[in-house]
C-alpha cells in the first residue's frame, strides 16, 4: 500500500478561539489516537500539505512526522465546512505493521461485461470497500473482474474474496451491475 508523509506540529489543548486562529493561519487541527499512542496527540498540519491526501481517490498509510518521531496512521474521520468545503478537523488512527488494519480501498473494475456486449448498461455502485488485513497484505486497489457479468446481474461484496484480506463492508453491498436498457425491453415486447 502507498505511504503518504505528513509533517505536523504538536499543539496544546485549546478553546474555540485558538482553533479558529489555527485555521486562519492555514493550519488544520488534527488528533492522533490508538493503541500505539499513549493518550491522544493533538497537532496541526498545513492545509496545503493535505491536498494530495484528501483529493486522491487512492488510500494511503499516513506517516505522521511529529517533533522528529514518525507514527503510522490511517484517516479515521474528516470534518469539512458545509459551505466552503475546506477541511476543518482530521482524526487519525494509529496502526502498526504487525496488527490488522481496517481501511477503505478503491475498487478497480477489469474486463468487459458480457451483459454490456449484449446491449445492457453497466453501472458501478461502489468506489471503495472496507477491508481488514496486515499492512503488508494491503493492495493499492481491489481488482474486480466483470467479464462473466450477464444482463440483469450484479456483483456484491459477498461474491468477492481476496487473499490475506477480510472484507468488512456488508455482504449485500452492490459493487456493480448490468441492467437491460429501455430499447432492449421495447424490442423484446415488439418481438412478443
C-alpha positions in Angstrom: 0.0 0.0 0.0 1.2 3.5 -0.7 2.5 5.7 2.1 1.9 9.5 2.4 4.3 11.5 4.6 2.8 14.4 6.5 4.7 16.8 8.8 2.8 18.2 11.8 3.4 20.4 14.8 2.3 19.2 18.2 -0.2 21.7 19.9 -1.8 22.1 23.3 -5.5 21.7 24.0 -7.2 25.0 23.1 -10.6 26.6 23.1 -12.6 27.7 20.0 -10.7 30.9 19.6 -7.3 29.1 19.5 -8.7 26.6 16.9 -10.1 29.4 14.8 -6.7 31.2 14.9 -5.0 28.0 13.6 -7.5 27.8 10.7 -6.8 31.5 9.8 -3.1 30.7 9.6 -3.9 27.9 7.1 -3.4 25.1 9.6 -5.8 22.1 10.2 -6.2 20.9 13.8 -5.7 17.1 14.0 -5.9 14.3 16.6 -3.9 11.1 16.7 -5.1 8.2 18.9 -5.0 4.4 19.1 -3.3 1.6 20.9 0.1 2.5 19.6 -0.1 6.0 21.2 -0.3 6.9 24.9 -3.4 9.1 25.2 -4.2 11.5 22.3 -1.7 13.6 20.4 -3.0 16.9 19.3 -1.2 18.6 16.4 -1.7 20.8 13.4 -0.8 20.3 9.7 -0.6 22.7 6.8 -3.8 22.7 4.8 -1.7 22.8 1.5 0.2 19.6 2.6 -3.1 17.8 2.9 -4.3 18.4 -0.6 -2.5 15.3 -2.0 -4.0 13.1 0.7 -7.6 14.4 0.5 -8.1 14.9 -3.2 -6.7 11.5 -4.3 -9.1 8.5 -4.8 -6.3 6.2 -3.6 -6.0 5.1 0.0 -2.8 5.7 2.0 -1.0 4.7 5.1 0.0 8.1 6.5 3.4 8.5 8.0 3.0 11.4 10.5 6.2 13.1 11.5 5.6 14.9 14.8 8.6 16.5 16.5 11.0 14.2 14.7 9.1 11.0 15.7 7.2 9.1 12.9 3.8 7.5 13.6 2.0 5.2 11.1 -1.7 6.0 10.9 -4.8 5.9 8.7 -7.5 8.6 8.2 -10.3 7.8 10.6 -12.7 10.8 10.4 -12.8 14.1 8.4 -14.8 17.2 9.1 -15.4 19.7 6.3 -17.0 23.2 6.3 -20.6 22.8 4.9 -20.2 25.8 2.6 -16.6 26.4 1.7 -15.7 22.6 1.8 -12.4 23.3 3.5 -11.1 20.7 5.9 -11.8 21.7 9.5 -10.5 18.7 11.5 -9.0 15.3 11.0 -8.8 12.3 13.3 -6.0 9.8 12.6 -6.0 6.3 14.0 -2.5 4.9 14.8 -1.7 1.5 13.3 1.2 -1.0 13.4 2.6 -3.4 10.8 2.0 -6.5 13.0 -1.7 -5.9 13.7 -4.6 -5.9 11.1 -5.6 -2.5 9.7 -9.1 -1.6 8.7 -9.1 0.7 5.7 -11.2 1.7 2.7 -9.5 0.6 -0.6 -10.6 1.6 -4.1 -12.3 -1.0 -6.3 -10.8 -1.4 -9.8 -13.1 -2.9 -12.5 -11.4 -5.1 -15.1 -12.7 -6.8 -18.2 -15.7 -6.2 -20.4 -19.1 -7.5 -19.1 -20.9 -10.0 -21.3 -24.2 -8.2 -20.5 -22.9 -4.9 -21.9 -21.8 -6.7 -25.1 -25.4 -8.0 -25.3 -26.7 -4.4 -25.1 -27.1 -3.8 -21.4 -25.9 -0.8 -19.3 -23.1 -1.1 -16.8 -23.2 0.8 -13.5 -20.5 1.0 -10.9 -22.2 1.5 -7.5 -19.3 1.3 -5.1 -16.0 3.1 -5.4 -14.3 1.7 -2.2 -14.7 -1.3 0.0 -13.7 -1.5 3.7 -11.2 -4.3 4.3 -9.0 -5.6 7.1 -5.6 -7.1 6.8 -1.9 -6.8 7.8 -0.2 -3.8 6.3 2.0 -6.0 4.0 -1.1 -7.6 2.5 -3.0 -4.4 1.7 -3.1 -3.7 -2.0 -3.4 -0.3 -3.7 -6.7 -1.4 -5.2 -9.1 -4.3 -5.2 -9.5 -5.8 -8.7 -13.0 -7.0 -9.7 -13.3 -9.0 -13.0 -16.6 -8.4 -14.7 -16.1 -10.5 -17.8 -18.8 -13.0 -16.8 -21.3 -10.4 -15.6 -24.6 -11.1 -17.5 -27.7 -8.9 -18.2 -29.7 -8.0 -15.1 -27.0 -9.5 -12.8 -24.8 -7.8 -10.1 -21.6 -8.4 -8.1 -21.8 -7.8 -4.4 -19.2 -7.7 -1.7 -20.2 -11.2 -0.6 -19.2 -12.5 -4.0 -15.6 -11.3 -3.6 -12.6 -12.8 -1.8 -9.1 -11.5 -1.6 -6.1 -13.4 -0.3 -4.9 -12.2 3.1 -7.9 -9.7 3.5 -11.2 -9.8 5.3 -14.0 -7.7 3.7 -15.7 -5.6 6.4 -18.2 -4.0 4.1 -21.7 -5.5 4.3 -22.0 -8.6 2.1 -25.1 -7.0 0.4 -23.1 -4.0 -0.8 -23.5 -3.9 -4.6 -20.2 -3.3 -6.4 -21.6 -3.1 -10.0 -24.4 -4.3 -12.1 -25.6 -4.6 -15.7 -29.2 -3.7 -16.4 -31.4 -4.1 -19.5 -31.9 -0.8 -21.4 -35.3 0.6 -22.4 -34.6 -0.1 -26.0 -33.9 -3.8 -25.2 -37.1 -4.1 -23.3 -39.1 -2.4 -26.1 -37.5 -4.7 -28.7 -38.4 -7.8 -26.6 -42.0 -6.6 -26.3 -42.2 -5.9 -30.1 -40.9 -9.5 -30.8 -43.5 -11.0 -28.5 
